[in-house]
Amino acid sequence: MPRKFLKRIMPDHNTMREHPHLRKFGQRLTEPRLWHTNRRSISGGVALGLFVGFMPIPGQMFVAAALAILFRVNLPISAMGVWITNPFTMAPIFFYAYKLGAWVLNEPMGTPAFSLTWEWFSKEFLSIWQPLLLGCTICGVVSAIVGIIFVRLGWRLVVIHTWTQRQRQHKNKSGSGS
């Protein structure tokens, strides 16, 4: 079952509750639904993590954790879902999101030269923030929906496979005993 695998790879909720950065959430971390490894909680955590992962904001893991507490979905899975944007994938993802947003808004797509300076941020970023934010929102919503479908369908297939394996074993035991 997927539950056994997830319980094996996920951190213990007592360890997470005692983590110095998560202590500020206090008693909210004792909510059992934040740690459940069922289909609904896991798919909600994946969807939330993927959505937040596509947002161009700092502290995505903390935002995902806070939203997981608010929506009562699996907190560790939600925090791990934001890793879709990491140092290797962030630039291509945000560039694609910008292109998508510019296409939806029917804006000409510029190719601003990037430099990590306040001057660039105050001039160039202000011209691209709307298409970037719209593209990130669209990508986030689509990836959240795909994540829910993937987790729920995958979960169902694993449960069906496990059930049929169990039925075969049961038939083999009862058939070989006669």
MARBA-3410 file (N, C-alpha, C, O; in Angstrom, 1 decimal):
178
0.8,-1.2,0.0,0.0,0.0,0.0,0.9,1.2,0.0,2.0,1.2,0.5 ~ 0.4,2.3,-0.6,1.2,3.6,-0.6,1.4,4.1,0.8,2.4,4.7,1.1 ~ 0.5,3.8,1.7,0.5,4.3,3.1,1.8,3.8,3.8,2.5,4.6,4.5 ~ 2.1,2.5,3.6,3.3,2.0,4.3,4.6,2.6,3.7,5.5,3.0,4.5 ~ 4.6,2.8,2.4,5.8,3.5,1.8,5.9,4.9,2.4,7.0,5.4,2.7
4.8,5.7,2.4,4.9,7.1,2.8,5.2,7.2,4.3,6.0,8.0,4.7 ~ 4.7,6.3,5.1,5.1,6.3,6.6,6.6,6.0,6.8,7.2,6.5,7.7 ~ 7.1,5.2,5.9,8.5,4.9,6.0,9.4,6.1,5.6,10.5,6.3,6.2 ~ 9.0,6.9,4.6,9.9,8.0,4.1,9.6,9.3,4.8,10.4,10.2,4.8 ~ 8.4,9.5,5.4,8.1,10.7,6.0,8.7,10.9,7.4,8.9,9.9,8.1
9.0,12.1,7.8,9.6,12.3,9.1,8.5,12.1,10.2,7.3,12.2,9.9 ~ 8.9,11.7,11.4,8.0,11.5,12.5,7.4,12.8,12.9,8.1,13.8,13.0 ~ 6.1,12.8,13.2,5.4,14.1,13.5,5.9,14.7,14.8,5.8,15.9,15.0 ~ 6.3,13.8,15.7,6.9,14.4,17.0,8.2,15.1,16.7,8.4,16.2,17.4 ~ 9.0,14.6,15.9,10.3,15.3,15.5,10.0,16.6,14.8,10.6,17.6,15.1
9.0,16.6,13.9,8.6,17.8,13.2,8.0,18.8,14.2,8.3,20.0,14.1 ~ 7.3,18.4,15.1,6.6,19.3,16.1,7.7,20.0,17.0,7.5,21.1,17.4 ~ 8.8,19.3,17.3,9.8,19.8,18.1,10.9,20.6,17.3,11.8,21.2,17.9 ~ 10.8,20.7,16.0,11.7,21.4,15.2,11.6,22.9,15.6,10.5,23.5,15.7 ~ 12.8,23.6,15.7,12.8,25.0,16.2,12.0,25.9,15.3,11.4,26.9,15.8
12.0,25.7,14.0,11.3,26.6,13.1,9.8,26.4,13.1,9.0,27.3,12.7 ~ 9.4,25.2,13.5,8.0,24.9,13.4,7.3,25.0,14.8,6.1,24.9,14.9 ~ 8.1,25.3,15.8,7.5,25.4,17.1,6.5,26.6,17.2,5.6,26.6,18.0 ~ 6.7,27.6,16.4,5.9,28.8,16.4,4.4,28.5,16.1,3.5,29.3,16.4 ~ 4.2,27.3,15.4,2.8,27.0,15.1,2.2,26.3,16.3,0.9,26.1,16.3
2.9,26.0,17.3,2.4,25.5,18.6,1.4,24.3,18.5,1.8,23.3,17.8 ~ 0.3,24.4,19.1,-0.7,23.3,19.2,-1.3,23.0,17.8,-1.9,21.9,17.7 ~ -1.2,23.9,16.9,-1.8,23.6,15.6,-1.1,22.4,14.9,-1.8,21.7,14.1 ~ 0.1,22.1,15.3,0.8,20.9,14.7,0.3,19.6,15.3,0.7,18.5,14.8 ~ -0.5,19.6,16.3,-1.0,18.4,16.9,-2.3,17.9,16.1,-2.8,16.8,16.4
-2.8,18.7,15.2,-3.9,18.3,14.4,-3.6,17.0,13.6,-2.6,17.0,12.8 ~ -4.3,15.9,13.9,-4.0,14.6,13.3,-4.0,14.6,11.8,-3.3,13.9,11.1 ~ -4.9,15.5,11.2,-5.0,15.5,9.7,-3.8,16.0,9.0,-3.6,15.7,7.8 ~ -2.9,16.7,9.7,-1.7,17.1,9.1,-0.7,16.0,8.9,0.3,16.2,8.2 ~ -0.9,14.9,9.6,0.1,13.8,9.5,-0.5,12.5,8.9,0.2,11.5,8.8
-1.8,12.5,8.6,-2.5,11.4,8.0,-1.8,11.0,6.7,-1.5,11.9,5.9 ~ -1.7,9.7,6.4,-1.2,9.2,5.1,-2.4,8.5,4.4,-2.3,7.3,4.1 ~ -3.4,9.3,4.2,-4.5,8.7,3.4,-4.6,9.5,2.1,-3.9,10.5,1.9 ~ -5.4,9.0,1.2,-5.4,9.5,-0.2,-5.8,11.0,-0.2,-5.2,11.7,-1.0 ~ -6.8,11.4,0.5,-7.2,12.8,0.5,-6.2,13.7,1.1,-5.9,14.8,0.5
-5.6,13.4,2.2,-4.6,14.2,2.8,-3.3,14.3,1.9,-2.7,15.4,1.8 ~ -2.9,13.2,1.4,-1.6,13.2,0.6,-1.9,14.0,-0.7,-1.1,14.8,-1.1 ~ -3.0,13.8,-1.4,-3.3,14.5,-2.7,-3.5,16.0,-2.4,-3.1,16.8,-3.2 ~ -4.1,16.3,-1.3,-4.2,17.7,-1.0,-2.9,18.4,-0.7,-2.6,19.5,-1.1 ~ -2.0,17.6,0.0,-0.7,18.2,0.3,0.2,18.3,-1.0,0.9,19.3,-1.1
0.0,17.4,-1.9,0.8,17.5,-3.2,0.2,18.7,-4.0,1.0,19.5,-4.5 ~ -1.1,18.8,-4.1,-1.7,19.9,-4.8,-1.2,21.3,-4.2,-0.8,22.2,-4.9 ~ -1.3,21.4,-2.9,-0.9,22.6,-2.2,0.6,22.9,-2.4,0.9,24.1,-2.7 ~ 1.4,21.9,-2.3,2.8,22.1,-2.5,3.2,22.5,-3.9,4.0,23.4,-4.1 ~ 2.6,21.9,-4.9,2.8,22.2,-6.3,2.4,23.6,-6.6,3.1,24.4,-7.3
1.2,24.0,-6.1,0.7,25.4,-6.4,1.6,26.4,-5.8,2.0,27.3,-6.5 ~ 2.0,26.2,-4.5,2.9,27.2,-3.9,4.3,27.2,-4.6,5.0,28.2,-4.7 ~ 4.7,26.0,-5.0,6.0,25.9,-5.7,6.1,26.7,-6.9,7.2,27.1,-7.3 ~ 5.0,26.9,-7.6,5.0,27.7,-8.8,4.9,29.2,-8.6,5.0,30.0,-9.5 ~ 4.7,29.6,-7.3,4.6,31.0,-7.0,6.0,31.6,-6.8,6.8,31.1,-6.1
6.2,32.8,-7.4,7.5,33.4,-7.3,7.7,34.2,-6.0,7.8,35.4,-6.0 ~ 7.6,33.5,-4.9,7.7,34.1,-3.6,8.8,33.5,-2.8,9.2,32.3,-3.0 ~ 9.4,34.3,-1.9,10.4,33.7,-1.0,9.7,32.9,0.1,8.6,33.1,0.5 ~ 10.4,31.9,0.7,9.9,31.1,1.8,8.8,30.2,1.4,7.8,30.1,2.2 ~ 8.9,29.6,0.3,7.8,28.7,-0.2,7.5,27.6,0.8,6.3,27.3,0.9
8.5,27.0,1.4,8.2,25.9,2.3,7.4,26.4,3.5,6.5,25.6,4.0 ~ 7.7,27.5,4.0,6.9,28.0,5.2,5.5,28.4,4.8,4.6,28.2,5.6 ~ 5.4,29.0,3.6,4.0,29.3,3.1,3.2,28.0,2.9,2.0,28.0,3.3 ~ 3.8,27.0,2.3,3.1,25.7,2.1,2.8,25.1,3.5,1.7,24.5,3.6 ~ 3.7,25.2,4.5,3.4,24.6,5.8,2.2,25.4,6.4,1.3,24.7,7.0
2.2,26.7,6.3,1.1,27.4,6.9,-0.2,27.1,6.2,-1.2,27.0,6.9 ~ -0.2,27.0,4.9,-1.4,26.7,4.2,-1.9,25.3,4.5,-3.1,25.0,4.5 ~ -0.9,24.3,4.7,-1.3,23.0,5.0,-2.0,22.9,6.4,-2.9,22.2,6.5 ~ -1.5,23.7,7.3,-2.2,23.8,8.6,-3.6,24.4,8.4,-4.6,24.0,9.0 ~ -3.7,25.5,7.6,-5.0,26.1,7.4,-6.0,25.2,6.7,-7.1,25.1,7.1
-5.5,24.4,5.6,-6.4,23.6,4.9,-6.5,22.1,5.4,-7.2,21.3,4.9 ~ -5.6,21.8,6.5,-5.6,20.5,7.1,-5.3,19.4,6.1,-6.1,18.4,6.0 ~ -4.2,19.6,5.4,-3.7,18.5,4.5,-2.3,18.1,5.0,-1.8,18.7,5.9 ~ -1.8,17.1,4.4,-0.5,16.5,4.9,0.6,17.6,4.8,1.0,18.0,3.7 ~ 1.1,17.9,6.0,2.1,19.0,6.1,3.5,18.6,5.4,4.0,19.4,4.7
4.1,17.5,5.7,5.4,17.2,5.1,5.3,17.1,3.6,6.2,17.5,2.9 ~ 4.3,16.5,3.1,4.1,16.3,1.7,3.9,17.7,1.0,4.5,18.0,-0.1 ~ 3.2,18.6,1.7,3.0,19.9,1.2,4.3,20.7,1.1,4.6,21.4,0.1 ~ 5.1,20.6,2.2,6.4,21.3,2.2,7.3,20.7,1.2,8.2,21.4,0.6 ~ 7.3,19.4,0.9,8.1,18.8,-0.1,7.7,19.1,-1.5,8.5,19.1,-2.4
6.4,19.4,-1.7,5.9,19.7,-3.1,6.5,21.0,-3.7,6.6,21.1,-4.9 ~ 6.9,21.9,-2.8,7.5,23.1,-3.4,8.8,22.9,-4.0,9.4,23.8,-4.7 ~ 9.4,21.8,-3.8,10.8,21.5,-4.4,10.7,21.3,-5.9,11.8,21.1,-6.5 ~ 9.5,21.5,-6.5,9.5,21.4,-7.9,10.3,22.6,-8.5,10.9,22.5,-9.6 ~ 10.3,23.7,-7.8,11.2,24.8,-8.1,12.4,24.8,-7.2,12.3,25.0,-6.0
13.5,24.5,-7.8,14.8,24.4,-7.1,15.8,25.2,-7.9,15.4,25.7,-9.0 ~ 17.0,25.3,-7.4,18.0,26.1,-8.2,18.1,25.7,-9.7,18.5,26.5,-10.5 ~ 17.9,24.4,-10.0,18.1,23.9,-11.3,16.8,24.2,-12.2,16.9,24.4,-13.4 ~ 15.6,24.1,-11.6,14.4,24.3,-12.4,13.8,25.6,-12.3,12.9,25.9,-13.1 ~ 14.2,26.5,-11.4,13.5,27.7,-11.2,13.5,28.6,-12.4,12.4,29.1,-12.8
14.6,28.8,-13.0,14.7,29.8,-14.2,13.9,29.3,-15.4,13.1,30.1,-15.9 ~ 14.0,28.0,-15.8,13.1,27.6,-16.9,11.6,27.6,-16.6,10.8,28.0,-17.4 ~ 11.3,27.3,-15.3,9.9,27.3,-15.0,9.3,28.7,-15.0,8.3,28.9,-15.5 ~ 10.0,29.6,-14.4,9.5,31.0,-14.3,9.6,31.7,-15.7,8.7,32.5,-16.0 ~ 10.5,31.3,-16.6,10.6,31.8,-17.9,9.4,31.3,-18.7,8.7,32.1,-19.4
9.1,30.0,-18.6,7.9,29.4,-19.3,6.6,30.1,-18.7,5.7,30.4,-19.5 ~ 6.5,30.3,-17.4,5.3,30.9,-16.8,5.2,32.4,-17.4,4.1,32.8,-17.6 ~ 6.3,33.1,-17.5,6.3,34.4,-18.1,5.8,34.4,-19.5,4.9,35.2,-19.9 ~ 6.3,33.4,-20.3,5.8,33.3,-21.7,4.3,33.0,-21.8,3.6,33.6,-22.6 ~ 3.9,32.1,-20.9,2.5,31.7,-20.9,1.6,32.9,-20.5,0.6,33.2,-21.2
2.0,33.7,-19.5,1.3,34.9,-19.0,1.3,35.9,-20.1,0.2,36.6,-20.3 ~ 2.4,36.1,-20.8,2.4,37.1,-21.9,1.5,36.7,-23.0,0.9,37.6,-23.6 ~ 1.5,35.4,-23.3,0.6,34.9,-24.4,-0.9,35.1,-24.0,-1.7,35.6,-24.8 ~ -1.2,34.8,-22.8,-2.6,34.9,-22.3,-3.0,36.4,-22.3,-4.1,36.8,-22.7 ~ -2.2,37.3,-21.9,-2.5,38.7,-21.8,-2.3,39.4,-23.2,-2.6,40.6,-23.3
-1.8,38.6,-24.2,-1.6,39.1,-25.5,-0.6,40.3,-25.5,-0.8,41.3,-26.2 ~ 0.4,40.2,-24.7,1.5,41.2,-24.6,2.7,40.8,-25.4,3.0,39.6,-25.5 ~ 3.4,41.7,-26.0,4.6,41.3,-26.7,5.6,40.8,-25.7,5.8,41.4,-24.6 ~ 6.3,39.7,-26.0,7.2,39.1,-25.0,8.6,39.8,-25.3,9.2,39.6,-26.3 ~ 9.0,40.5,-24.3,10.3,41.1,-24.3,11.4,40.1,-23.8,11.0,39.0,-23.2
12.6,40.4,-24.1,13.7,39.5,-23.5,14.5,40.4,-22.7,15.6,40.9,-23.1 ~ 14.1,40.7,-21.5,14.9,41.7,-20.6,16.2,41.0,-20.2,16.3,39.9,-19.8 ~ 17.2,41.8,-20.3,18.5,41.3,-19.8,18.5,41.4,-18.3,18.2,42.4,-17.6 ~ 18.8,40.2,-17.7,18.7,40.1,-16.2,20.1,40.5,-15.6,21.1,40.1,-16.0 ~ 20.0,41.3,-14.6,21.1,41.5,-13.7,20.6,41.7,-12.3,19.5,42.4,-12.1
21.2,41.1,-11.3,20.7,41.1,-10.0,21.1,42.5,-9.3,22.0,42.5,-8.4 ~ 20.4,43.5,-9.7,20.6,44.9,-9.1,19.2,45.5,-8.8,18.2,45.1,-9.4 ~ 19.3,46.5,-8.0,18.0,47.2,-7.7,17.5,47.9,-8.9,16.3,48.1,-9.1 ~ 18.4,48.4,-9.7,18.0,49.1,-10.9,17.2,48.2,-11.8,16.1,48.6,-12.3 ~ 17.7,47.0,-12.1,16.9,46.1,-12.9,15.6,45.7,-12.3,14.6,45.7,-13.0
15.6,45.5,-11.0,14.4,45.1,-10.3,13.3,46.3,-10.4,12.2,46.0,-10.7 ~ 13.8,47.5,-10.2,12.8,48.6,-10.2,12.3,48.9,-11.6,11.2,49.5,-11.8 ~ 13.1,48.6,-12.7,12.7,48.9,-14.0,12.1,47.7,-14.8,11.0,47.8,-15.2 ~ 12.9,46.7,-14.9,12.5,45.6,-15.8,11.4,44.7,-15.1,10.5,44.3,-15.7 ~ 11.6,44.4,-13.8,10.7,43.5,-13.2,9.3,44.1,-13.1,8.3,43.4,-13.3
9.2,45.4,-13.0,7.9,46.0,-13.0,7.1,45.9,-14.3,5.9,45.9,-14.3 ~ 7.9,45.7,-15.4,7.2,45.5,-16.7,6.8,44.0,-16.9,6.0,43.8,-17.8 ~ 7.4,43.1,-16.2,7.1,41.7,-16.5,6.3,41.0,-15.3,6.0,39.8,-15.5 ~ 6.0,41.7,-14.3,5.4,41.0,-13.1,4.0,40.5,-13.4,3.6,39.4,-12.9 ~ 3.2,41.2,-14.2,1.8,40.8,-14.5,1.8,39.5,-15.3,1.2,38.5,-14.9
2.5,39.4,-16.4,2.5,38.1,-17.1,3.2,37.0,-16.3,2.7,35.9,-16.4 ~ 4.2,37.3,-15.5,4.9,36.3,-14.7,3.9,35.8,-13.7,3.8,34.6,-13.5 ~ 3.2,36.6,-13.0,2.3,36.2,-11.9,1.1,35.4,-12.5,0.7,34.4,-11.9 ~ 0.6,35.9,-13.6,-0.5,35.2,-14.2,-0.1,33.8,-14.7,-0.8,32.8,-14.5 ~ 1.1,33.7,-15.4,1.6,32.4,-15.8,1.9,31.5,-14.7,1.6,30.3,-14.8
2.4,32.0,-13.6,2.7,31.2,-12.4,1.4,30.7,-11.8,1.4,29.5,-11.4 ~ 0.4,31.5,-11.8,-0.9,31.1,-11.2,-1.5,30.0,-12.1,-2.0,29.0,-11.6 ~ -1.5,30.2,-13.4,-2.0,29.2,-14.3,-1.3,27.8,-14.1,-1.9,26.8,-14.0 ~ 0.1,27.9,-14.2,0.9,26.7,-14.0,0.6,26.0,-12.7,0.6,24.8,-12.6 ~ 0.5,26.9,-11.6,0.3,26.3,-10.3,-1.1,25.6,-10.2,-1.2,24.5,-9.6
-2.1,26.2,-10.7,-3.4,25.6,-10.7,-3.5,24.3,-11.5,-4.0,23.3,-11.0 ~ -2.9,24.3,-12.7,-2.9,23.1,-13.6,-2.1,22.0,-12.9,-2.5,20.9,-12.9 ~ -0.9,22.4,-12.4,-0.1,21.3,-11.7,-0.7,20.8,-10.5,-0.6,19.6,-10.2 ~ -1.5,21.6,-9.7,-2.2,21.1,-8.6,-3.3,20.1,-9.0,-3.4,19.1,-8.3 ~ -4.0,20.5,-10.0,-5.1,19.5,-10.5,-4.4,18.2,-11.0,-4.9,17.2,-10.7
-3.4,18.3,-11.8,-2.7,17.1,-12.3,-2.1,16.3,-11.1,-2.2,15.1,-11.1 ~ -1.6,17.0,-10.1,-1.1,16.3,-8.9,-2.2,15.6,-8.2,-1.9,14.4,-7.7 ~ -3.3,16.2,-8.0,-4.4,15.5,-7.3,-4.8,14.2,-8.1,-5.0,13.2,-7.6 ~ -5.0,14.4,-9.4,-5.4,13.3,-10.3,-4.4,12.2,-10.2,-4.7,11.0,-10.1 ~ -3.1,12.6,-10.4,-2.0,11.6,-10.4,-2.0,10.8,-9.1,-1.9,9.6,-9.1
-2.0,11.5,-7.9,-2.0,10.8,-6.6,-3.2,9.9,-6.4,-3.0,8.8,-6.0 ~ -4.3,10.4,-6.7,-5.5,9.6,-6.4,-5.6,8.4,-7.4,-6.0,7.3,-7.0 ~ -5.3,8.6,-8.6,-5.3,7.5,-9.6,-4.2,6.5,-9.2,-4.4,5.3,-9.2 ~ -3.0,7.0,-8.9,-1.9,6.1,-8.6,-2.2,5.3,-7.3,-1.9,4.1,-7.2 ~ -2.8,6.0,-6.3,-3.2,5.4,-5.1,-4.2,4.3,-5.3,-4.0,3.1,-4.8
-5.2,4.6,-6.2,-6.2,3.6,-6.5,-5.6,2.4,-7.2,-5.9,1.2,-6.9 ~ -4.7,2.6,-8.1,-4.1,1.5,-8.9,-3.2,0.6,-7.9,-3.2,-0.6,-8.1 ~ -2.5,1.2,-7.0,-1.7,0.4,-6.1,-2.6,-0.4,-5.2,-2.3,-1.5,-4.9 ~ -3.7,0.2,-4.7,-4.7,-0.5,-3.8,-5.3,-1.7,-4.6,-5.4,-2.8,-4.1 ~ -5.7,-1.5,-5.9,-6.2,-2.6,-6.7,-5.2,-3.7,-6.9,-5.5,-4.8,-6.8
-4.0,-3.3,-7.2,-2.9,-4.3,-7.4,-2.7,-5.1,-6.1,-2.5,-6.3,-6.2 ~ -2.6,-4.4,-5.0,-2.4,-5.1,-3.7,-3.6,-6.0,-3.5,-3.3,-7.2,-3.0 ~ -4.8,-5.6,-3.7,-5.9,-6.4,-3.5,-5.9,-7.7,-4.4,-6.2,-8.8,-3.9 ~ -5.6,-7.5,-5.7,-5.6,-8.7,-6.6,-4.5,-9.6,-6.2,-4.6,-10.8,-6.3 ~ -3.3,-9.1,-5.8,-2.2,-10.0,-5.3,-2.7,-10.8,-4.1,-2.4,-12.0,-4.0
-3.4,-10.1,-3.2,-3.9,-10.8,-2.0,-4.9,-11.9,-2.4,-4.9,-13.0,-1.8 ~ -5.8,-11.6,-3.3,-6.8,-12.6,-3.8,-6.1,-13.8,-4.5,-6.5,-14.9,-4.2 ~ -5.0,-13.5,-5.3,-4.3,-14.6,-5.9,-3.6,-15.5,-4.9,-3.7,-16.7,-4.9 ~ -3.0,-14.9,-3.9,-2.4,-15.7,-2.8,-3.4,-16.5,-2.0,-3.1,-17.6,-1.7 ~ -4.5,-15.9,-1.8,-5.6,-16.6,-1.1,-6.1,-17.8,-1.9,-6.3,-18.9,-1.3
-6.2,-17.6,-3.2,-6.7,-18.7,-4.0,-5.6,-19.8,-4.1,-6.0,-21.0,-4.1 ~ -4.4,-19.4,-4.2,-3.3,-20.4,-4.3,-3.2,-21.2,-3.0,-3.0,-22.4,-3.0 ~ -3.4,-20.6,-1.8,-3.3,-21.3,-0.6,-4.5,-22.2,-0.4,-4.3,-23.4,0.0 ~ -5.7,-21.8,-0.8,-6.9,-22.6,-0.6,-6.9,-23.7,-1.7,-7.5,-24.8,-1.5 ~ -6.4,-23.4,-2.9,-6.4,-24.4,-4.0,-5.3,-25.5,-3.8,-5.6,-26.6,-4.1
-4.2,-25.1,-3.2,-3.1,-26.1,-3.0,-3.4,-27.0,-1.8,-2.8,-28.1,-1.6 ~ -4.2,-26.5,-0.9,-4.5,-27.3,0.3,-5.4,-28.5,0.1,-5.5,-29.4,0.9 ~ -6.2,-28.5,-1.0,-7.2,-29.6,-1.2,-6.6,-30.7,-2.0,-7.3,-31.7,-2.3
END
